[in-house]
């Protein structure tokens, strides 16, 4: 296996007291939106000090259910095998230039990053897994200062990108690579995407990003529906739910349309 010591699942635990408490704040966040007029105003006013109140629940769910069970078999292993096959094309195993085991770096965009909860969990998980590394870029127009306050992200760039920025082409400015990012993760924020921007936003992502990971407390709001997959540029390849956290992974249709990996 390309990831021989894919780490032991320590996170299949029962609901902890912390996660129960974190779930109870959903109504509180909605009330905050109302008190500030809308979600945008809330984040404009509170972005610098923002922390995701669901952090403890995400720490329970993401390592095992998302990373071990979905991301490894659906994204990392196929990508590593494809890259290894390309590097070894025309070579034999006894060739001195034959690539057998190297570290593969995956470029991740933590979009609507908050104070870095998704990236924090991903990096902690990756410490127990061989042959992979993650180069993270964050983006959030409102919580950039909250993200930069986290010591582990001192050297991580945080872009001021919004949903509208992506629709207006900010990803097109990232060079000539077929895909600028291997994975784009949107955690607990897709409900903020305006319906009028959905088509432009998803197609812009699908053009520059191989895979899209959406973590959400709701099943459908703001997500790509089955009957819209083709026109939105993505195909859903995995869906799971645990502890009321909905996990969806989409693959860009461009991966197959132009034979890219």
C-alpha positions, 0 to 999 in steps of 0.5 A, a space after each residue: 500500500 502507498 500509505 503503509 502505516 495509515 494510522 490506527 482509528 482512534 476517533 471512532 468514539 461515542 459522543 463525548 460531553 464536549 461534542 454534545 455541548 458544541 452541538 448545542 451552540 447551533 441555535 446560538 450561532 443562528 441567533 448571532 446572525 439575526 442579532 447582527 442583521 445577517 451572517 456577513 455582518 456577523 463575520 465582519 464584526 466578529 471575524 478577528 476573534 472567531 472560533 468554530 464552536 463545533 471544533 470538538 465535534 469535528 475532532 471526533 469525526 474528521 480523522 476517522 470518518 473523513 480522512 481514514 475512511 474517505 480521503 485516503 482510499 478515494 483521493 490520496 492512494 489513487 493520486 499517489 499511485 497515478 503519480 508513481 506510475 507516471 514517474 516510472 513509465 518505461 522503467 523497470 523495478 531494478 532501474 536505479 531511477 525507479 521510484 518506489 517510496 517517496 513523500 507526496 505533497 498535496 496542496 490544500 486550500 482551506 476555504 472559509 478557514 475560520 481560525 483554522 480548525 479543519 487545517 489543524 485537525 488535518 495536520 495533526 492527523 497527517 503526523 501519523 501517516 507516512 509518505 504524505 505531506 500537506 501544503 496548506 493555503 487558507 482563505 477567508 475575507 473575515 477571519 484572517 486575523 483569527 487564523 494568523 493568531 494560531 501558532 501552527 499557521 505562522 508561515 501559512 498564507 491566508 488569502 482574502 478570498 470570498 465566494 465572490 472572489 472565486 467567481 470573479 477569477 482569483 484562482 485563474 491567477 495562480 499560474 499555468 498548472 492544470 490544477 492549482 490545488 489537489 483538495 479544497 475544503 469548505 468546513 461549516 461555511 457552504 451555507 453562506 454561498 448565495 444561490 445566485 453564485 453557485 454555478 459560477 463558484 463550483 465551476 471555477 473550483 472544478 477548473 482549478 481544483 481536483 477534489 472538493 471536500 464539504 463538511 456541513 451540519 446540514 444535508 443539502 443547503 448550498 451543496 451540489 445536487 445530483 441533478 446539477 453535478 454535470 453543469 456544476 463541474 463535479 461528481 460526488 464520489 463519497 458521502 458519509 454522516 456521523 454525529 450529525 456532521 455531513 461529509 461529502 467529497 466531489 471529484 472534478 469532472 476535468 480529471 477524466 475529461 482531459 485525462 488529468 490526475 
